[in-house]
Amino acid sequence: MKTKVFGSRVTRRKISVKGIEIENSEKFTYLRSNITHDLDCKKEISDRIARALASLTALERLRKNKSISLQTKLSVLMCMHVKHGNDKKL
């Protein structure tokens, strides 16, 4: 079952629907963001930093590669810019 209870580490009452007990969840991912029962964002911040570093590392290899044309490099940069929700021109 996909339905889960969320909000605290331990629920005081067991919740069930049609006789099936609903599982308690301490954390979940929504739109690539990690949400925890205590709203601690340390894990979320470290995950975002790791994803950003991975993207920058990939871009660095692309930038240094002399066999890829400048036009292709710019196209990749524009795609990444739009992918991350930026609708303004570079």
TAQUINOR-V870649 format. One line per field, one symbol per residue. phi: phi as a letter, one per 40 degrees, with the letter a starting at -180 (. if undefined). psi: psi as a letter, one per 20 degrees, with the letter a starting at -180 (. if undefined). burial: 1 if it has 9 or more other ideal C-beta (glycine too) atoms within 8 Angstrom, else 0. Layout:
phi = ???
psi = ???
burial = ???
//
This chain:
phi = .ccbcbiacbccbcbbbfgbccccbcaabbfgbcbbccgcbdcccccccccccccccccccccccccbccccccccccccccdcgcbccc
psi = phpqpqhrgpqhqppqpkipppqpphqrppljppprhjkpjgggghgggghghgghghhghghioiipqhggghggggghghhkjoiqq.
burial = 000110000010000000000101100000000111100000110010000000100010010000000000100111011000000000
//
